[in-house]
Amino acid sequence: MSDSMKMKLDFNSTAYQQISQRLGIIDTFKGSWKVIEGQQSKYLKELRKIATIESIGSSTRIEGATLTDEEVGKLLKSVKITRMQSRDEQEAVGYYEALEIILESFPDIDLEERYIHQMHGILLKYSDKDQRHKGQYKALSNQVVANYPDGTQRTIFRTTEPHLTPGEMQGLLAWTNERLSKKDLHPLIITAAFVYEFLSIHPYQDGNGRLSRLLTSLLLMKQDYRFIQYVSFESVIETRKEAYYRALMECQKNRYKGKELIDSWILFFLESLIELSHRLEGKYETYSKLKTVLNKRIQRVLEYLNEHKTAQVGEIESQLKRYSRNTLKKDLAFLVKEGLILRTGEGRGVHYHAIE
């Protein structure tokens, strides 16, 4: 693995300059963001809640699911009392649980085969048809397939055969951990290379794309790029889906041919992180201003929901008696639109929920 990966990263001077420039942009943002994070801004917790919902929605939609972010938010609110009927719901809740473990426990999760198997098991925990093969390397050949909203599919590339998968995964993990330990490559290049190889091997029968994005978050968090938890990297990939598949195909077409350069993928990965940093900058600025200019009435509505977790408009009206029901309904609609609260139900059954 060491020699073959070295060849894949043997970029020409132009590609090296482009990669170096993008690494500089990301690391500069990382430094400036750590100042904000160090101030323990009260907005960060809420940004992370919103980003988590977006990540679940985007990562599952990339693989063909159809749940909107709003539907994901409602599902997570009701998951304790509702049996998950559809595969989309099963995948969303599995992704949520795996992502939460990574965000909460990343310092304690090593990049080892047993942990990756466990993460795959959590990801597919609720997926009825995946119970037999979850947490185990594939037994049948598979391929990378692009799923589109109209239901069509397109084969992107073939992947490592099952009998070669354990050896290639062990080689990849050994290479990645050695590079991270020796620090002889930039951590973002190591992370991008790991994700590319993981997708090329496609080690599990199903769930590889979703698991690759979870492992991306794990590696970035472990290498101190912790700003990724406040805005959805999965959402960036979803909006750049065509470029995502194109970069994979461009590099993968030469797999096992001795000239498998992965500069196109590395550039795509870094440009996606730059896009993510721009989104986070904009979201944080907008959110900070929004919270600052919210009038006292809307602040009181939001505080009431944060305290009581869920309520109907009549309950809020009984506590904020000086405001009319129509005014409160407008405030609630505004808060829903801005992603600060969730709305479930219809008609007289409408409930509003704080984002936990």
N, C-alpha and C positions, 0 to 999 in steps of 0.2 A: 504493500500500500504506500509506503514512504516514497519509493522511487516513482511510482505511477502518479501520485498526487503532485510530486515536485514537477513533473512534466506538464500536468494540467494547469499549474500555476506559473508556468514559464512564459510570462507575457512579454510582448514587444514593448518598446519604449513609449509608444503612443498610449497603449492601454495602461501601462504602469503610471503614466502621468495623470491620466483621467481618473484612475482608481485612487491615487494619492490625493488628488484635489478633493474628491468626494469624502475620503476619510477625514481630511482636515475640516471640512464643513460640519460633518457629524460630530466630531470630537469638540469643536468649538461650541456647538449647541449644547452638547453634554455638559460642558463646564458651566455655561451660563444657566442651564436648567438646575444644576445642583445648588446654585445660590437660591433659586426660588424654592426648591424642595427643602433646603436647610431652614427656611423661614417657617416651615410647617404651615403653609397656607391652608386656610380652612376650606378652600375650594377644591383641593386635590382629591379629597376623599370622594366628593361627588363626581368629579371628572372620572375617577377610576370606576365608579359604579356604571356610569354611562358607557365608558369604553368597554367594559366587560360584556354588556348586552350587545353592543355593536360587534364585538369580536365573535361572539357565539353565532349571531345571525350571519355575518359575512363568511366565516369559515365553513359553516354548514351549507350555505347557498353556493359557494364555489364548487361543492361536490354534488350539487343538484337539488338540495332542499329548497323549500319555498317559503318558509316562515319569515315574516318581516321582523324588523327590530322590535316593533311595538308588540307583536305576537309573542316574541321571545320574552320580553319583559313581563307580559301577563302570565305566561307559562311559569316563569320562575317564581312569581307571586303565589301561584296556586298549586305548585308541584307537590306539596306535602299532602294535599287532600284530593288530588286528581290523578287518576291512573292514566299513564301516557299511552294513548291509543295508536298514534301514527308513528312511523319511523322517524319523521322529521322531529317530532317532539322527543323521542328517545335519544336521538343524536344530539339535540340541543342541550338536554339536561346532562348527558354524559360529558359533553364538552365543557359545560359550566363547572362541573365538579372537578374535572382534571385541571382546568385553568386556575380555579381557586386554590388548589393544592400547590400549584407552581408559584403563584403570586405570594402565598402565605409561607411556603416552606422551601423556597428555592435554595437557600444556603445549605440545607441538609440533604438535597437531592443530588447525588453524584451522577455523572454521565456514564452509567454502567448498564449492561445488558438487562440485569434483573429489574432495575428501576424503569427502564423503557418498556419492558414487558408489563410491569405493573401499571404504568401510565396507559398503555394500550388497553389493558383490562378495564380500567376506570372509564376510559373514553367510550368503550362499547358495552358498558355495564348494563344498560337498559335496552340494548338493541337485540330484539328477539332472535333474529336470524344469524347473529354473530356469536352466539354463546359458545359454540363448539370450537371456534378457532381464536377467540380473544386471548391475548397474552402469549401467543405462540407464533413462531415464524410460519410463513406460508407453506402449504403442501402442494399447491397447484400453481402453474405459471399464471402470471397476471401482467397487466400493462397499464401505463398511465393514460387515462382517458379524460378528455375535456367534456364536461357536462354543461349544456346550455339551457337557458330558461324554457325554450320551446320543446325540450325533451330529447333533442338530438345529441349524439355523442360523436367525438372524433378521437381516434387513437393518436396519442402524442409520440410515444415510443415504447418499445418493449423493455422489459426489466430483467434483473438477474434471475436466473433459474433457481428453483427451490433448493436443489442440492448444493448450490454455491452460496446461498444466502447467509448461513451462519458464519462461514469463513470471512466473507466480505464485510459483514457487520462487525465482527471482532477486529478485523484490520482497521476499519473506519474509526471505531471507538479508541483503539490503541493510538492511532495517528492523532486524533483530535485531542485526547488527553495529554499526549506527549507535547504537542505544540502549545497547548494552554499552559502546561507546566514550565516549559522552557522559555515561553514568551518570545520565540524567534520569528513569529509572524504576528501581524496585527490581529487582535481578537475578532474583528468584524470579518476579516478575510477567512479566518478559521471557521467562524460560524456559518458564513455563506457557503464555504466549501463543504462543510458537514451536511447542510441542508440539501445541497445539490446531490451529493453522494447518497444520502438517505432516500431521496426521491428516485434516484436512478436504480438503486437496489430494490426499492419497494418491498420491504421485508415481510409485510403482513398481507394476509388475504384481502383485507379491507381496512379502511381508516388511515391509510398512509398519508394522504394529503393533510387531513386534520391533525394527525400526530406530528407531522413535520412542522406545522405552525406552532403547536404547543412546545415542541423542543426548541424552536427558534426563540420563543419567549423565555424559556428556561436558560438557554445559553446567554442571551442578551442580559437578563437580570443578573446572572452569576458574574458577568464581566462588567458589571456596574453601569450598564445602559438602562437604568431603572425608569427612565422617562417613558419607556414603551408601555408601562402599565396604565398611563393616563390618557392614551389615545389608541385607537384600534389599528394595529399593524395588519390584521386580517382584512379590515375595511379597505386599506390602501391596496392590498393585493386584489381584492374583489374588483375595485374600480380599474385596476391595471391588468385584468385577467388575460387579455389577448397578449400583452407584452410578456406576462408571466410565462405563458405556454410557449411563446415564440423564443424566449431566452433559453428555456429548457431544451427545446427542439434543436436550436442552433448548436448547442454544445453537445447534446447527447447523440447527434447523428454520427459522430466519430468515435463513439464508445467502443473500446477494445480494438481500436485501429492504430493506437500509438500516437495520435495527434489530437487528442481530446482536450483542447484548450477550453477553459471555462470562464474566460474574461467577460463574455457577454452576460453570463449569469451573475458574476460578481458585480458588474456595473448595474444591472437591474436591481439587485438586492440593495446596493448602497443608495441608488436613486430613490428606491421605495422608502428607505429610512429617512432620506432628506425630505421627501414628501410628507412623511409622518411628522417630522419635526416642525414643518411649516404648519401643518394642521394643528398640532399641539399649541404652537405659539398663538395662532389665531383663536383657538378655542379658549385658551387660558385668558387671553386679553378680553375677548367678548364676554366670557363668563364673569370675570372680575368686574367689568363695567356694569354688566347686567345686575349682579348682586348689589352693587353700590347704588345704582339708580332705582332699584325696586322701591316703590313707595311703601310706606309703613303698613298699609292695609294688606298688600300682597305678602309682605314679610310675615305678618301675623297669620295669614292663611297657611303659609309654608311652615311656620313654626308649629301651628296646631297639628298639621299632618305629621311632621317629624316626631311630635310627642305621642300622638295616638296611632301612628302607623297607617291606619286606614279610616276613612269616614265618608259619609254621604253629604251632599250639599246642605241638607236640612240640619245635620248635626253641627256643621260649621256655622251655619246661620244662627243657630241657637246660642252659640258662644260669642259670635261677633255681631251683636244685635243692632249695632248702629249702621250696618251696611245692608243694602237690599239683596235679595236672592239673585236678581239679574246681574248685579255688579259682581257678586261672588262667583257666579257661573263664568263670567268673562275672565275673572282672575284665574280660575281653575283651568279654563281653556288655554290661557296664555302659558301657564306653568306646564301643562301637558305638551304644548307645542314646543316649548324650549327644552323639553326632556328632563325637567326637574322633578316631575311626579308622573305616575302612571294612572291611566283610566281604564276600568274594566266594567263590563256589563252594559246594558242598554235601558233606556227609559227610566222607570222608577228604580231599577236595580243598579244604576250607575254608582260605582264606588271609586274613590280617589285614594291612591296609595303613595306613601313616601318611598323613595328608592333606597333600599337598604344596602 
